[in-house]
Amino acid sequence: MAAPALILVAGIFAYAQDIRLADATARLDAIQRIEAARPALERTLQEHLSGVRDFAAALEAAPPASDADFATMAARFTADTPGLVAAVAETTDGATRLHPTDATRAVRALAALGPHAARPGLGILDIDGAPALMLSAPFATHVDDFPATARLTLVVTGASLLPDLETAPGTPPAGLTLLPAPDAWTRGIREPPAPATMVEIRMPEGGIALGATQVSGWRDVPPHGWIIPLLTLLSAALVVVPMLRTRQLAIERRRNLTELDRRKAELDLLSQRHGLALEASKVGVWDYDIGRDALVWDGRMDEIYGYVGQPGPRLYQDWANRIHPEDLARAKTEFADAIENFSRYDSKYRVVLEGGTLRHVEARGAVYSTPETGTRIVGVNWDVSEQTRLTAELISRQQEAEAASQAKSQFLATMSHEIRTPMNGILGMLDLLLHSELHPEQRERLEIAYGSAEHLLTILNDILEFSKLEADRIELQRLDVDVRAVVRETVALMSAAAQAQAVSLEMDLDPGLPASLVADPTRLRQVLLNLVGNAVKFTEDGAITVSARYEPGAAIVTFAVRDSGIGIPDDAVTGLFQRFAQVDSSDTRERGGTGLGLAICKQLVELMGGGISVRSVEGVGSTFTFWFPAMPGLTTPSAEPRASEAPAISAPRQLNILVAEDNATNQHVLKAYLDRAGHRVEMTGDGRDCVDRAATGGYDVILMDIQMPTMDGVDATLLIRAMSGPVSKTPIIALTANASSTERDRYIAAGMNAHVSKPVSIDALTAAIASVTDTAPSCKSAPSHGAVPSPRASRSVTPRPGRTTIPPQATIPRPDQSP
């Protein structure tokens, strides 16, 4: 940039010097012209001033002239100076007379001066932008016979004074003009354009100046001055344009280098991240050129395939040599198919290293092709030996867990049978004793023992039920259920316990409840019984209300059990539905329980697609609410009879009953129950013997235990049903400690007519016998232990207004009966 700047500065300097020289030459020429014109101008001015004074003296000596006289005198005066005098004016007391009257420029100029504006002597006046000379002389006159002072003014144009000095049109722009001296009187004269060259002319009456100037100034381009700037510009262009282009290219190069450095840094960072990712993931990368049979892979691939420390290029055969012989054909086929079909390559195989080490490898790749590189397949491998080992271990443990779960289920089934069998004997014997003649103290002790045995059975049922829920072995039924009947049944079953607590048990049923809803009646009843039982257990006074509501739009049925009991502390609410949760877990707690009831309720409700919640205030009471979706049923079902509520009956006729039971205690209980009902009973403890006896055809009913030596009850039933004649139609009632619905269905499918769970009660047994024979209930047996009133049961229970209160021992009407 230094060279073009130097050339440019030199050109500017030469051009300025040329202008300065032309300026000095023009000024010198103007001064010479002014000096040559000054003598003639001074003589002319002296003559005009003398003429003005003589004209003024003549006007003063003569009487006041009229306008016509003044015009005549002025015409005579101006005729002596043709082309020089522009106008002659007389100004008296503000009035001006002018000759010639059409000298409009002079008239306008003098009118602009105003009265008494021009002083005696010389002055400069602007007339339409051009300077003019005013020569003024005072004289005495009269106005209306009064003395007055008048003034005679002669207006002389500059063109008249300087005819030889003015610039003619078409000549170079240089000329002279009249300018006022520094102390001269002026009117309307504008400042001359600068710079100007001035020569002053001094007169006794005043001074003027001759000035030489140009409209655009002195510094015009001298002749041929354009050559220097043009050459300067050309030389600058020849140097500057390439330099500017070079500079632009340098800037672009610098920008490109910066962008290249930035992208290189990004690429390095990406490569570093890629390397770290590959290092962290233990993934090997490979690239196989199909046309050249060239295989390129990284160090991780060498580690995976055991080629570390072996130099040289890798080949397809190197890969194939490491694959397990059993996987080689499949791996090659998958590789070839991916190349042939231009599809993704995805394979798993085993690799055998030197020394026999076995590895599991997973491979993935993609095929691509370009004219430059040809067809290639690029992919990754990684060692999945550890994952394979963990997966195998997981599968093994899962199988072990499934086996353990199966063993657990088998164990629970066995324990259920083994525990329920002696429980059947305990409850049966206690029940037989309670129906015998006893001393009051003996009856009280037996009732306590019977209650404890029932409580133990409840705990056993909770544990078994929760185990089945954990094992996901609960299957829901989809039946048309009369919800009102289920609620009434629940309230009726719990009314005795509620009255023993002196608590009112009420129902609040929505009138909009459909006649039936599709649900599982057994599980619904189980949840309601659990919640109402808890409410009774934790309510010492007040009332318990069971309500049911239905939302037709959402097809949701909602149940609520509200009590006025002790309530639940806030810190215990959150874990209330967890397994083994207790509101009072202290060693001094008054109320027992396994802590599984609410957990079972929660799981059952969720299994039905709903939910359960609780609101409680300690010392005020609690409300348990659960809901689940339920569509209206298509039929109006009958209330499902429960074995526990069926009245104890005696048959109107005597039946021949064969009992197949291997436990001696249970044999004794069953025989006592049947003897009391008036039936003839035969006992056997073997399934094979039961089949042989049934073949004789002498029995009205067979009570069949499930688990027996030699032959179980299911196989015995199948053999009896396979017999010919009426024997195959003999009613068979299953007696089992396994009370699950799945097992019950299996027994019915085998040909059994009914099912009674152990421990067997006399009510359930007589009801089952009546259901499979043509006998009907005729009378109740002696009161059971549950009918013996407790001291608290004698207290009255007052129903609340607007509620239905079910007293203890109430009979639930069937839907087809009048309430």
C-alpha positions in Angstrom: 0.0 0.0 0.0 3.0 2.4 0.4 3.7 2.7 -3.4 0.2 3.7 -4.5 -0.1 6.1 -1.6 3.2 7.6 -2.6 2.1 8.0 -6.2 -1.2 9.5 -5.1 0.4 12.0 -2.8 2.9 13.0 -5.5 0.1 13.6 -8.0 -2.0 15.6 -5.6 1.0 17.7 -4.7 1.8 18.4 -8.4 -1.8 19.2 -9.1 -2.0 21.6 -6.2 1.2 23.4 -7.3 -0.2 23.8 -10.8 -3.4 25.4 -9.4 -1.4 27.7 -7.2 0.7 28.9 -10.1 -2.5 29.5 -12.2 -4.0 31.4 -9.3 -1.0 33.7 -8.9 -0.9 34.3 -12.7 -4.6 35.3 -12.8 -4.2 37.6 -9.8 -1.2 39.4 -11.3 -3.1 39.9 -14.6 -6.0 41.4 -12.7 -3.9 43.8 -10.8 -2.2 45.0 -14.0 -5.5 45.6 -15.6 -6.8 47.5 -12.6 -3.8 49.7 -12.4 -4.0 50.5 -16.1 -7.7 51.5 -15.7 -7.4 53.5 -12.5 -6.3 56.9 -14.0 -9.2 57.0 -16.5 -11.7 56.0 -13.8 -10.4 58.7 -11.5 -10.9 61.4 -14.2 -14.3 60.1 -15.1 -15.4 60.2 -11.5 -14.1 63.8 -11.0 -16.0 64.9 -14.1 -19.2 63.3 -12.9 -18.9 64.8 -9.4 -18.3 68.3 -10.9 -21.4 67.8 -13.1 -23.5 66.8 -10.2 -22.4 69.7 -8.2 -23.0 72.1 -11.1 -26.5 70.6 -11.6 -27.3 70.9 -7.9 -26.1 74.6 -7.9 -28.3 75.3 -10.9 -31.3 73.8 -9.1 -30.5 75.8 -6.0 -30.2 79.2 -7.9 -33.4 78.8 -9.8 -36.9 78.8 -8.3 -38.3 75.3 -7.5 -38.8 73.6 -10.8 -41.8 71.7 -11.7 -41.6 68.0 -12.7 -41.6 68.9 -16.3 -38.8 71.4 -15.8 -36.8 68.9 -13.8 -37.3 66.3 -16.5 -36.1 68.8 -19.2 -33.1 69.8 -17.1 -32.2 66.2 -16.3 -32.6 65.2 -20.0 -30.2 68.0 -21.0 -27.8 66.9 -18.3 -27.8 63.2 -19.3 -27.6 64.0 -22.9 -24.0 65.2 -22.4 -23.1 61.6 -21.1 -24.9 59.1 -23.3 -24.7 55.5 -22.1 -23.1 56.5 -18.8 -25.8 57.9 -16.6 -28.5 55.4 -15.7 -30.7 57.9 -13.9 -30.9 61.3 -12.2 -32.9 61.7 -9.1 -34.0 64.6 -6.8 -35.0 63.8 -3.3 -36.8 66.5 -1.2 -38.4 65.8 2.1 -39.0 62.2 1.3 -40.2 62.8 -2.2 -38.2 61.6 -5.2 -38.3 62.8 -8.8 -36.5 60.5 -11.2 -35.4 60.8 -14.8 -36.0 58.8 -16.9 -39.1 57.7 -15.2 -38.8 54.2 -16.8 -35.4 53.5 -15.3 -36.9 50.7 -13.3 -33.7 49.3 -11.9 -32.6 52.7 -10.6 -36.1 53.4 -9.4 -36.2 50.2 -7.4 -32.7 50.8 -6.0 -33.4 54.5 -5.0 -36.8 53.5 -3.6 -35.2 50.9 -1.5 -32.9 53.5 0.0 -35.7 55.5 1.6 -35.7 59.3 2.2 -32.3 60.9 3.0 -30.6 57.5 2.6 -27.8 58.6 0.3 -25.1 60.7 1.9 -23.1 63.2 -0.2 -20.2 62.0 -2.2 -19.5 58.5 -3.5 -21.4 55.4 -2.8 -22.0 51.9 -4.2 -25.5 50.6 -4.9 -26.7 47.1 -5.9 -29.0 47.1 -8.9 -30.3 43.6 -9.7 -27.2 42.0 -8.4 -24.8 44.4 -10.3 -22.9 47.2 -8.6 -23.6 50.8 -9.6 -22.0 54.1 -8.6 -24.0 56.9 -6.8 -22.8 60.5 -6.9 -24.7 62.7 -4.5 -24.7 66.5 -3.9 -27.0 68.5 -1.6 -28.7 71.9 -2.5 -31.1 74.3 -0.9 -34.7 74.7 -2.1 -38.2 75.6 -0.9 -41.2 73.3 -0.1 -44.5 75.1 0.3 -42.6 78.4 0.7 -40.5 76.9 3.4 -36.7 76.4 3.1 -35.7 72.8 2.7 -32.7 70.6 1.8 -32.8 68.6 -1.4 -30.3 66.0 -2.8 -29.3 65.3 -6.3 -28.2 61.8 -7.1 -26.5 60.5 -10.2 -26.6 56.8 -10.8 -23.8 55.5 -13.0 -23.5 51.8 -13.9 -20.3 49.9 -13.7 -20.6 48.8 -17.3 -20.5 52.5 -18.2 -17.5 53.2 -16.1 -15.4 50.2 -17.1 -16.4 49.2 -20.6 -13.0 47.9 -21.4 -12.5 46.0 -18.2 -15.7 44.0 -17.9 -15.6 40.4 -19.1 -17.5 39.8 -22.2 -19.6 36.7 -22.7 -17.7 33.7 -24.0 -14.4 34.8 -22.6 -12.5 33.0 -19.9 -14.0 33.6 -16.4 -11.9 36.5 -15.4 -13.1 40.1 -14.9 -13.3 43.3 -12.9 -16.0 44.7 -10.8 -16.7 47.7 -8.5 -16.3 47.1 -4.9 -16.6 49.5 -2.0 -13.6 50.7 -0.1 -13.4 49.4 3.5 -15.0 52.7 4.9 -17.1 53.5 1.8 -20.9 53.9 2.1 -22.8 51.0 0.5 -26.4 49.8 0.1 -27.3 46.2 -0.8 -23.8 45.3 -1.9 -23.0 41.6 -1.2 -19.7 40.4 -0.2 -17.6 39.5 -3.2 -16.6 35.9 -3.7 -13.2 35.1 -2.2 -10.4 35.3 -2.9 -10.5 38.8 -4.6 -7.8 41.1 -5.8 -8.6 44.8 -4.9 -7.1 48.2 -5.8 -8.5 51.1 -3.8 -9.3 54.5 -5.4 -9.5 57.4 -3.0 -11.4 60.7 -3.8 -12.0 63.7 -1.5 -15.7 62.8 -1.3 -15.1 59.2 -0.5 -13.5 56.0 -1.9 -14.3 53.1 -4.1 -12.3 50.0 -5.1 -11.7 48.0 -8.2 -11.9 44.3 -7.5 -11.0 41.4 -9.8 -12.6 38.0 -9.0 -14.3 35.0 -10.5 -17.6 33.4 -9.7 -16.0 30.1 -8.9 -12.8 31.5 -7.5 -9.3 31.6 -8.8 -8.5 28.0 -8.5 -9.8 26.6 -11.8 -8.1 23.8 -13.6 -5.2 25.2 -15.5 -4.8 24.4 -19.2 -3.9 20.7 -19.6 -4.0 20.3 -15.9 -6.2 17.2 -16.3 -3.3 15.2 -17.6 -1.5 15.0 -14.3 -4.6 13.7 -12.3 -5.5 11.3 -15.1 -2.0 9.8 -15.1 -2.0 9.7 -11.3 -5.3 7.9 -11.3 -4.2 5.5 -14.0 -1.0 4.6 -12.2 -2.9 4.3 -8.9 -5.4 2.0 -10.6 -2.7 -0.1 -12.1 -1.1 -0.5 -8.6 -4.0 -0.2 -6.2 -6.6 -2.5 -8.0 -4.2 -5.5 -8.0 -3.2 -4.7 -4.4 -6.8 -4.4 -3.3 -7.6 -7.7 -5.0 -4.5 -9.2 -3.4 -5.6 -7.9 -0.1 -9.1 -9.3 -0.6 -7.7 -12.7 -1.6 -5.4 -12.6 1.5 -8.4 -11.8 3.7 -10.4 -14.7 2.1 -7.4 -17.0 2.5 -7.1 -16.0 6.2 -10.8 -16.6 6.7 -10.6 -19.9 4.9 -7.6 -20.9 7.0 -9.5 -19.9 10.2 -12.5 -21.9 9.1 -10.2 -24.8 8.2 -8.6 -24.7 11.6 -12.0 -24.5 13.3 -13.2 -27.6 11.4 -10.0 -29.4 12.0 -10.4 -28.7 15.7 -14.0 -30.0 15.5 -12.8 -33.0 13.6 -10.1 -33.7 16.1 -12.5 -33.3 19.0 -15.0 -35.6 17.2 -12.3 -38.1 16.5 -11.2 -37.9 20.1 -14.8 -38.5 21.3 -15.2 -41.3 18.8 -12.0 -42.9 20.1 -13.1 -42.5 23.7 -16.5 -43.9 22.9 -15.0 -46.9 21.1 -12.6 -47.4 24.0 -15.3 -47.1 26.6 -17.7 -49.4 24.6 -15.0 -51.9 23.7 -16.2 -51.9 20.2 -14.0 -52.9 17.2 -14.4 -51.3 13.8 -13.8 -53.0 10.5 -14.0 -52.2 6.8 -14.1 -54.9 4.1 -13.4 -54.1 0.5 -15.3 -56.8 -1.4 -13.6 -56.3 -4.8 -10.0 -56.4 -3.4 -10.7 -58.9 -0.6 -9.0 -56.4 1.7 -10.1 -56.3 5.4 -9.1 -53.4 7.5 -9.8 -53.4 11.2 -8.6 -51.6 14.3 -6.7 -52.7 17.4 -9.9 -53.6 19.2 -10.7 -56.1 16.5 -7.3 -57.7 17.0 -8.0 -58.0 20.7 -11.5 -59.6 20.1 -10.1 -62.1 17.6 -6.8 -62.8 19.3 -4.5 -61.3 16.6 -2.6 -58.8 18.9 1.1 -58.6 18.0 0.6 -60.3 14.6 1.5 -57.8 11.9 0.3 -57.8 8.4 -3.0 -57.1 6.6 -6.1 -58.9 7.6 -8.0 -61.1 5.1 -11.5 -62.5 5.0 -10.1 -65.9 5.9 -8.5 -64.5 9.1 -12.0 -63.7 10.3 -13.4 -67.1 9.2 -10.6 -69.0 10.9 -11.7 -67.7 14.3 -15.4 -68.5 14.1 -16.6 -71.6 15.9 -17.1 -74.5 13.5 -20.8 -74.9 14.5 -21.4 -71.2 13.7 -19.2 -70.7 10.7 -21.7 -71.7 7.9 -24.4 -69.6 9.4 -22.1 -66.6 9.9 -20.8 -66.8 6.3 -24.3 -67.1 4.9 -25.5 -64.0 6.9 -22.5 -62.0 5.7 -23.0 -63.0 2.0 -26.7 -62.3 2.2 -26.1 -58.8 3.5 -23.7 -58.1 0.6 -25.9 -59.6 -2.0 -29.1 -57.9 -0.9 -27.4 -54.6 0.1 -29.1 -55.0 3.5 -27.9 -54.6 7.0 -25.6 -57.2 8.5 -26.5 -58.4 11.9 -25.1 -61.6 13.3 -24.1 -63.4 16.6 -21.5 -66.2 16.7 -18.8 -67.7 18.8 -15.1 -67.1 18.3 -12.5 -69.7 19.3 -9.1 -68.1 20.2 -5.8 -69.9 20.3 -5.7 -72.0 23.4 -9.4 -72.8 23.1 -10.8 -69.7 24.8 -14.4 -69.1 23.7 -15.9 -65.7 23.1 -19.4 -64.6 22.1 -19.3 -61.8 19.5 -22.1 -59.7 18.1 -21.5 -58.1 14.6 -23.3 -55.4 12.8 -22.6 -53.7 9.5 -23.9 -51.8 6.4 -23.1 -52.2 2.7 -22.4 -49.2 0.5 -21.0 -48.6 -2.9 -19.4 -45.6 -4.8 -17.7 -45.4 -8.1 -14.4 -44.4 -6.4 -14.3 -47.0 -3.7 -16.5 -49.8 -5.1 -18.6 -52.0 -2.9 -17.7 -52.1 0.7 -19.2 -53.3 4.0 -18.3 -51.4 7.2 -19.3 -52.5 10.6 -18.5 -53.1 14.2 -17.9 -56.1 16.5 -18.1 -56.3 20.3 -17.5 -59.0 22.8 -20.8 -60.0 24.5 -19.4 -62.9 26.4 -20.2 -61.4 29.8 -23.7 -60.4 28.7 -24.2 -63.9 27.4 -23.0 -65.4 30.7 -25.2 -63.0 32.6 -28.2 -63.8 30.4 -27.7 -67.5 30.8 -27.3 -67.1 34.6 -30.5 -64.9 34.6 -32.4 -67.6 32.7 -31.1 -70.2 35.1 -32.1 -68.2 38.1 -35.4 -67.4 36.5 -36.0 -71.1 36.1 -34.9 -71.7 39.6 -37.3 -69.0 40.8 -40.1 -70.5 38.8 -39.2 -73.9 40.2 -39.1 -72.3 43.7 -42.4 -70.6 43.0 -43.9 -73.9 41.8 -42.4 -75.6 44.9 -43.8 -72.9 47.0 -47.2 -73.3 45.5 -47.0 -77.0 46.0 -45.8 -76.5 49.5 -48.7 -74.1 50.1 -51.2 -76.6 48.7 -49.7 -79.3 50.8 -49.7 -77.1 53.9 -53.2 -76.0 53.2 -54.3 -79.7 53.1 -52.2 -80.6 56.1 -53.3 -77.7 58.2 -56.9 -77.7 57.2 -57.3 -81.4 57.8 -56.5 -81.1 61.6 -58.4 -77.8 61.7 -61.4 -79.7 60.4 -61.0 -82.1 63.3 -60.6 -79.4 65.8 -63.5 -77.3 64.6 -65.7 -80.3 64.1 -65.1 -81.7 67.6 -65.6 -78.3 69.2 -68.8 -77.9 67.2 -70.0 -81.3 68.3 -69.2 -80.5 71.9 -71.0 -77.1 71.7 -74.2 -79.0 70.5 -74.1 -81.3 73.5 -75.2 -80.7 77.1 -72.6 -78.6 78.8 -72.0 -76.7 82.0 -72.1 -72.9 81.3 -68.4 -72.6 82.2 -67.6 -75.5 79.9 -69.6 -73.9 77.1 -67.8 -70.6 77.6 -64.4 -72.2 77.4 -65.4 -74.2 74.3 -66.6 -71.0 72.6 -63.3 -69.4 73.3 -61.5 -72.4 71.8 -63.8 -72.4 68.8 -63.2 -68.6 68.3 -59.5 -69.1 68.5 -59.6 -71.9 66.0 -61.7 -69.8 63.6 -59.2 -66.9 64.0 -56.4 -69.3 63.2 -58.3 -70.4 60.1 -58.8 -66.8 59.1 -55.0 -66.2 59.4 -54.3 -69.3 57.3 -56.8 -68.2 54.6 -55.2 -64.7 54.4 -51.7 -66.2 54.0 -52.8 -68.6 51.4 -54.8 -65.9 49.5 -51.9 -63.5 49.5 -49.6 -66.2 48.3 -51.9 -66.9 45.4 -52.0 -63.2 44.6 -48.2 -63.0 44.6 -48.0 -66.0 42.3 -50.6 -64.4 40.0 -52.8 -67.4 40.3 -56.0 -65.5 40.8 -58.4 -65.6 37.9 -61.5 -63.3 38.0 -64.9 -64.4 37.1 -67.1 -62.4 34.8 -70.7 -62.9 36.0 -73.9 -60.9 36.3 -74.0 -59.9 40.0 -76.7 -58.3 42.0 -74.7 -55.8 43.9 -77.5 -54.9 46.3 -77.8 -58.6 47.3 -74.0 -58.8 47.9 -74.1 -55.7 50.1 -77.1 -57.0 52.1 -75.4 -60.4 52.5 -72.2 -58.8 53.8 -74.1 -56.7 56.3 -76.2 -59.7 57.4 -73.1 -61.8 58.0 -71.4 -59.1 60.0 -74.4 -57.9 61.9 -73.9 -60.3 64.8 -70.4 -59.1 65.4 -71.6 -55.5 65.1 -74.3 -56.0 67.6 -71.8 -57.6 70.0 -69.9 -54.4 69.7 -73.1 -52.4 70.2 -72.5 -50.8 66.8 -75.2 -49.9 64.3 -74.6 -51.5 60.9 -76.4 -49.6 58.0 -76.7 -49.7 54.3 -77.0 -46.7 51.9 -77.6 -48.1 48.4 -77.9 -45.8 45.3 -81.4 -46.1 43.7 -79.6 -45.9 40.3 -77.7 -49.2 40.8 -78.4 -51.5 37.9 -80.2 -54.8 38.6 -76.9 -56.5 37.8 -73.3 -55.7 37.1 -70.6 -57.8 35.4 -68.1 -58.6 38.2 -66.6 -61.3 40.3 -69.1 -61.9 43.2 -66.6 -63.9 45.3 -63.9 -61.3 45.2 -66.4 -58.4 45.7 -67.8 -60.2 48.7 -64.3 -60.9 50.0 -63.3 -57.2 49.8 -66.5 -56.0 51.4 -66.3 -58.6 54.3 -62.7 -57.6 55.0 -63.4 -53.8 55.1 -66.6 -54.2 57.1 -64.9 -56.7 59.5 -62.1 -54.1 60.1 -64.7 -51.4 60.7 -66.4 -53.6 63.3 -63.1 -54.5 64.9 -62.0 -50.9 65.3 -65.4 -49.3 66.2 -66.5 -49.4 69.8 -69.5 -47.2 69.6 -71.5 -45.4 66.9 -72.4 -46.7 63.5 -70.9 -48.3 60.4 -72.4 -47.5 57.0 -71.9 -49.5 53.8 -72.8 -47.5 50.7 -72.7 -48.3 46.9 -72.9 -45.8 44.0 -72.9 -46.2 40.3 -71.8 -43.7 37.6 -73.5 -44.7 34.3 -71.4 -42.4 32.2 -68.1 -43.8 33.4 -69.5 -47.3 34.1 -67.8 -47.3 37.5 -69.3 -48.7 40.7 -68.0 -47.3 44.0 -68.3 -48.8 47.5 -67.6 -47.0 50.7 -67.3 -48.3 54.3 -67.6 -45.5 56.8 -67.2 -46.0 60.5 -67.0 -43.9 63.7 -64.2 -45.8 65.2 -60.8 -44.9 66.6 -59.4 -43.6 63.3 -56.0 -44.0 61.8 -52.9 -41.7 62.6 -51.6 -39.7 59.7 -48.2 -41.5 59.8 -49.9 -44.9 59.4 -52.2 -44.0 56.5 -49.4 -44.1 53.8 -48.4 -47.7 54.5 -51.8 -49.0 55.4 -52.2 -51.1 52.2 -48.8 -52.7 52.4 -48.4 -56.3 53.4 -48.2 -57.0 57.2 -49.0 -53.3 57.9 -50.6 -52.7 61.3 -52.2 -49.5 62.6 -50.9 -50.4 66.1 -47.7 -52.5 65.8 -46.7 -52.1 69.4 -46.4 -55.1 71.8 -49.4 -53.9 73.7 -51.8 -53.7 70.8 -55.3 -54.8 71.7 -56.5 -55.9 68.2 -54.9 -58.8 66.3 -54.6 -59.6 62.7 -52.0 -60.6 60.1 -51.8 -57.2 58.4 -52.6 -58.9 55.1 -56.3 -58.1 54.8 -56.0 -54.6 53.3 -53.0 -55.6 51.1 -55.2 -58.4 49.7 -58.1 -56.0 49.2 -55.8 -53.6 47.3 -54.5 -56.3 45.0 -58.0 -57.7 44.4 -59.4 -54.3 43.6 -56.5 -53.5 41.3 -56.9 -56.9 39.6 -60.5 -55.8 38.9 -59.1 -52.7 37.2 -60.0 -50.2 40.1 -58.4 -48.6 43.1 -58.8 -48.2 46.8 -58.2 -45.3 49.2 -58.8 -44.2 52.8 -59.7 -41.0 54.6 -59.4 -41.0 58.3 -59.3 -38.6 61.3 -57.8 -40.0 64.4 -60.5 -40.3 67.2 -63.3 -39.5 64.7 -63.5 -42.4 62.2 -62.4 -43.7 58.8 -63.9 -44.1 55.3 -62.5 -46.8 53.0 -63.5 -46.4 49.4 -62.9 -48.7 46.5 -64.1 -48.6 42.9 -63.8 -50.6 39.7 -65.3 -50.5 36.2 -68.4 -52.6 35.8 -70.9 -52.7 32.9 -74.5 -53.4 33.5 -75.4 -57.1 33.3 -77.8 -58.7 30.8 -79.7 -60.8 33.4 -80.9 -60.5 36.9 -79.0 -63.1 38.8 -80.1 -64.9 41.9 -78.2 -64.4 45.1 -75.4 -66.8 45.3 -75.9 -69.1 48.3 -73.0 -69.3 50.7 -72.3 -72.4 52.6 -71.8 -70.4 55.8 -75.2 -68.9 55.6 -77.2 -72.0 54.6 -79.3 -73.2 57.4 -78.5 -76.5 59.0 -81.0 -79.0 57.7 -82.1 -82.6 58.2 -83.3 -84.6 55.3 -86.9 -85.7 55.3 -85.7 -89.2 54.3 -82.7 -91.2 55.4 -79.8 -91.4 52.9 -77.1 -94.0 52.4 -73.9 -92.0 52.3 -70.4 -93.4 51.5 -67.6 -91.2 53.0 -64.1 -91.6 51.5 -61.7 -89.9 54.1 -58.3 -91.2 55.2 -58.0 -89.1 58.3 -59.5 -90.8 61.4 -60.4 -87.6 63.1 -62.2 -86.2 60.1 -64.0 -89.5 59.8 -65.3 -89.2 63.3 -66.5 -85.6 62.7 -68.2 -86.4 59.5 -69.9 -89.5 60.9 -71.1 -87.5 63.9 -72.6 -84.7 61.6 -74.3 -87.3 59.4 -75.6 -89.4 62.2 -77.1 -86.3 63.8 -78.9 -85.6 60.5 -80.3 -89.2 60.5 -78.3 -90.7 57.6 -76.7 -94.1 57.3 -73.0 -93.8 56.9 -70.2 -96.1 55.7 -66.5 -95.1 56.0 -63.5 -95.9 53.9 -60.0 -94.5 53.9 -58.9 -95.6 50.4 -59.9 -94.3 46.9 -59.7 -97.8 45.4 -62.0 -99.2 48.1 -64.4 -96.3 47.5 -64.6 -97.2 43.8 -65.2 -100.9 44.6 -68.0 -100.1 47.1 -69.6 -97.5 44.8 -69.9 -100.2 42.1 -72.5 -102.1 44.2 -74.9 -99.2 43.7 -76.2 -99.0 47.2 -75.4 -95.3 48.0 -77.4 -92.1 47.5 -74.4 -89.7 48.0 -70.6 -90.2 48.0 -68.4 -87.7 50.0 -65.0 -87.9 48.3 -61.8 -86.6 49.9 -59.3 -85.5 47.3 -56.0 -86.7 48.7 -56.1 -90.4 49.7 -53.7 -93.3 49.6 -53.7 -95.8 46.7 -56.0 -93.6 44.6 -57.0 -89.9 44.9 -60.5 -88.6 44.8 -60.3 -87.2 41.2 -59.2 -90.6 39.7 -61.8 -92.4 41.8 -64.5 -90.0 40.5 -63.4 -90.6 36.9 -63.7 -94.4 37.4 -67.1 -94.1 39.0 -68.4 -91.9 36.1 -67.0 -94.4 33.6 -69.2 -97.2 35.1 -72.4 -98.3 33.4 -75.9 -98.0 34.7 -77.3 -95.8 37.4 -74.1 -96.1 39.5 -72.3 -93.6 37.2 -75.0 -91.0 38.2 -74.4 -91.2 41.9 -73.9 -87.7 43.3 -70.3 -87.0 44.5 -69.4 -84.1 46.8 -65.7 -83.2 47.0 -64.2 -82.7 50.4 -60.9 -80.9 50.2 -58.6 -78.5 52.0 -57.7 -76.8 48.7 -60.5 -74.2 48.3 -59.2 -72.4 45.2 -61.6 -71.7 42.3 -59.2 -73.3 39.9 -59.1 -76.6 41.8 -62.9 -76.4 42.4 -63.4 -76.2 38.6 -61.1 -79.2 38.1 -63.2 -81.2 40.5 -66.4 -80.3 38.7 -64.8 -81.1 35.4 -63.9 -84.5 36.7 -67.6 -85.2 37.4 -68.1 -84.1 41.0 -71.4 -82.4 41.7 -70.5 -80.1 44.5 -67.6 -78.9 46.6 -67.2 -78.4 50.4 -64.0 -76.9 51.7 -62.3 -78.1 54.9 -62.8 -77.4 57.7 -66.3 -78.7 57.1 -69.2 -77.2 58.9 -72.5 -79.0 59.5 -74.4 -76.2 57.8 -72.2 -76.3 54.6 -72.3 -80.1 54.5 -76.1 -80.5 54.9 -76.6 -77.7 52.3 -74.3 -79.5 49.8 -76.1 -82.8 50.3 -79.5 -81.1 49.8 -78.2 -79.5 46.6 -77.3 -82.8 44.9 -80.3 -84.8 46.1 -84.0 -84.4 45.9 -84.2 -83.5 49.6 -85.2 -80.1 50.7 -84.5 -78.1 53.9 -87.0 -79.1 56.6 -85.7 -77.8 59.9 -82.7 -76.2 61.6 -80.3 -78.1 63.7 -79.5 -77.2 67.2 -78.0 -73.7 67.6 -74.4 -73.4 66.8 -71.9 -71.7 68.9 -72.2 -68.5 67.0 -75.8 -68.1 68.0 -75.0 -68.0 71.7 -75.5 -64.3 72.6 -72.6 -62.5 74.3 -73.1 -60.1 77.2 -72.7 -57.2 74.8 -75.1 -58.6 72.3 -78.0 -57.8 74.6 -77.6 -54.0 74.0 -80.0 -52.5 71.6 -78.9 -51.1 68.3 -80.7 -47.9 67.1 -80.8 -47.4 63.4 -80.0 -44.0 61.9 -82.6 -42.1 59.9 -82.5 -42.7 56.2 -80.5 -45.9 56.4 -81.3 -49.6 56.4 -80.2 -51.4 59.5 -79.7 -55.1 59.3 -80.1 -56.8 62.8 -78.1 -59.8 63.6 -79.3 -63.3 62.6 -81.3 -61.6 59.7 -82.3 -63.7 56.8 -81.3 -62.2 53.4 -84.2 -62.4 50.9 -83.4 -63.8 47.5 -84.0 -61.5 44.5 -86.9 -63.7 43.5 -88.5 -63.5 46.9 -90.3 -60.7 48.6 -88.2 -58.9 51.2 
